[in-house]
Amino acid sequence: MARLTGKVAFITGAARGQGRAEAVRLASEGADIIAVDLVASASSYVPYEPSTQSDLDETAKLVEAQGRRVVARKADVRDLAALEAAVREGVAQLGRLDVVVANAGIVNYGRTWELDEQQWQDVLDTNLTGVWKTVKATVPTLIEQGQGGSVIITSSVAGLKGLPFLAHYASSKHGVVGLAKVLANELGEYDIRVNTVHPHGVRTGMTAGKMSELLEKTPLLAPIYMATLPYEMVEAEDIANIVAFLASDEGKYITGAQLPVDLGALNR
């Protein structure tokens, strides 16, 4: 549909999963892409394999296959200087910045009182402070350009609901909702929109047996995770579709909103 022709999007966590799907989807709409990823493990507590440089390279190839330009760089969202450098280089090569997708995040599981300090801190540093640093690295360019923009932050059902065994994750995802609401108010005068997207389970590989083990031991909590629609998970591309909508002019009157892509889980 080419809804983003002439636009440039900055996407964190772009090496695979939702970030890759968003990069490819926005490219298919005509956007050039600045793609960043840590391409390493953000925490020793993460129970799944980290993304690699090969993953980020593959994302770049998929964007180019859409006929779009891409600047793909290694950057940790906890490292403000690295994010600012990626933004400078991307804008220098691609000419501008219009869309920011703060997607990078990590997850692990445990009872609240059994989490240790580093486990808690790693998740908050990546999922909440990393989003703030992404905003800090990008928003000044959007304001300076004077042509509006769209900031889209990946939250979660856990950003609106107290999902068990995810106290650190839920705190970070609730936190980005507050951050987005404040930003939506502050940036409205510049015609910059800020919204959060709230997936339920997404088939990205960021899952582990530990959650199943915990739910088996506490069956009364399992219904909290139930969806309404008859599906177990959504695909990364389903989230990318919502991101493309919010990035485009079709979403130009939406700001400060929390959009669920949750199989009806929040309605339970």
N, C-alpha and C positions, 0 to 999 in steps of 0.2 A: 504493500500500500504506500510505501515511501513517505510515511508520516513524519519522519525525522531527517529528511533530506537537508544537507547543509549543516547538520548539528554534530556536536562532538560530545561523547559520553565518557565519563570517568567511572570505572567500576573496580571495586576492591574484592578480593577473594575470587578473581576471575579465572583461575587456572582450571577449574573443573566445577561440577555441580551447578548450583543456581547461578553463580557468577559467570560461568562459561555460557550457559543457556541465555542469560541476559545479554551478554556481549554479542552472541550470534543473532539473537532476536532483534536487538536494536540496530545491528548492522544490516539486517534484512530490511529494516525500515529506512535505510539510507544514512545512518549515523556512522561516523568514524569513531574509533574506540581507543581510549587510554586504559589499558588493562594492567592491574597490579595484583601481586600475590606474594605471600611470604615464601612459598615453595620450600617449606620446611615445617617441622612440627612447632606449634606455638606453645606447647606444654607437654611435659612428660606424662600428664594425666589423660591426655587425649587417647581414646581407645581404638582409633582407626588410623590407617596409613595417611601420612601427610601428602599434600600435593607436591609435585616435582617440577623442575624446570621444563622437562619434556611435556608435562601437562599444560604449562603456560604457553609453550611453543605451539602446541596443538590448537589451543584457543586462538592464537594469532593466525594460524593457517585457516581455521574455520571462518574467521572474520574476513580474511582476504578472499576466501572463496565466495563471499557475498559481494565481492567487488569493492570493498571498503578498505580504507587505510587503518593501520593499527600501530600503536606504540605500546609494547608490552615490557614491563619492567618488574624486577624483584623489589618488593617493598613491604615492610612490616607496618601494619596500621598503628602499632605502638610507637613507631619512629616518625615523629613529625617531620624531621628534616628530609627523610627519604620520601615521604609523601609529597612534600613541597617540591622536591627535585623532580619527581615524576610528573607533577602537574606542569611545572615550568617547561620541561622537555616536551611533553605532549602538546601543550598549547603552542610552543614554538614551531613544532612540526605540522600540527593540524590546524592551527590558526585561531582557535577559540575554545570555549567550554560552555556547554548548555545544560547538561544532565549529569547529576552525581548520584551514583548508586552505591550506598554504603552497605555492602553485602557481607563482608568478611566476618566470620564468627567461628567459635569453637563450642563444643559441648562435652560434658561427661556427667556422671551420675553418682548420687550418694545421698544418704540421709543428712539432713541439714546439720545436725550436731556432730556428725562423723566426718564432714569435710575438713581437710586441714587448711591452714592459712594460705599456702601457695596455690592449692587447687582453687580456692575461692578467688585469689588475686589474679591468677592467669585468665580466668573467664571474664572477670570485670574489666581487666586491662584491655583485653581484646575486643569484647563485645560492646562495651559502653565507652570507655575512654578512647578506644580505637575509632569509634564512630565520631566522637567529638573532634579528634585530631583530623579525621577525614574532612569534616566540615570546615575546620580551621584552615586546612590546606587549600580548599577549593572555593569557598564562598566569597572571599575577597575578589577573586577573578570574575565571578558572576556579577557582583555588584559593580566592579569597575567597567565591565562591558556595557552595562546599562540596558540590557535587552532581556531581562528576566531570566527564568531558568526553572529547573525542577530538581529537587533533592528527594531521593527515595531511600528510605532506611528499612532494611530487613529486620523486622521484629519476629514475633512468633505468637502462636496461641498462648504460649507461656508468658507473653508480654501483657496479656489481659486476663489470665486465669492462673490460679495457684496450683500448677502441676507438681505433684509430689516428686521428690528425689532430684529436683532441679532448682534448688533455692538460689544458687549462684547464677545459673542461667536465667531463671525467671526474674531475678533482681536486675540483671543486665538488660533483659528485653523489656521489662517494665520501664527501666531507666531511659531507654532510647525513645519510648513514647513521650515521656515528659520533655526530653530534649527536643523532639520534633515539634511538639506543641508550642514550646517557647520560640523555636526558630520560625515557625509559621507566622507567629505574631510579629517577630522582629523583622522578618524579611518580606512581609506582605507589601510594604511601601515600594519595594524594588521589583515587584511582580515576580518574586521567586517563591515557588510553592514547595511545601515540605510535607510529606506524608509517610506513613509507615505501612508496611505490608505484613500480614500475620498468617504465615502458613501453619498447617498442622504437620503431619508427617510428610516429608519430601524424600523421594527415592534418590538420595545422593551418596549413600555409603557412610553417612555420619550416624551410624547406629551401632549398638553393641548389646551383647547378651546380658550385661549387668542390669539393664532396666527390666528385662523379663524376669530375672531372678528376684529383684526387689518386689515386683508386683505379685509374683507367686507367693511370696511370704506375707503380703498384705493385700489379700484379695478385695477387701472393702474399698481400696483406692483405685482399683482397675477401671471402674465405670467412669471416673473423671476423664479418662482418655478417650472415651467412646465418641465416634462420629455419628452423625445423623444419616448421611448418605451411605449407600452400600459399597464403599470403597475403603481400602486399607490405607493407601497413600496417594499423594499426587505426584506428578512428574515435575522436574525442574522447569520444563518448558511452560507448564501451567502458571508458575510464578512469573516467569519471564513475560508472559502475555499481559499480566497485570502491570508489570513494570513498564512495558512499552506503552500501555494506555496512559499511565500517569505521566510518562515522559513527553507524551504528545500533546498537541493542542486540544485533543478530545477531553483531556483532563484539566483544562486551563482554569476551571472555576473550582477545583478541588484542592484544598489545603488544610492542614491540621487534622486530617482524617486518618482513621485506622481501618485499612481494608483487609478483611479476613478472606483467606483462601483455605478454608479449614474443614471442609466436608460437613459443616454444620456443628462442629464440636463446641463452639462457643454458645450455641443455642441450647445445649443440654443443661 
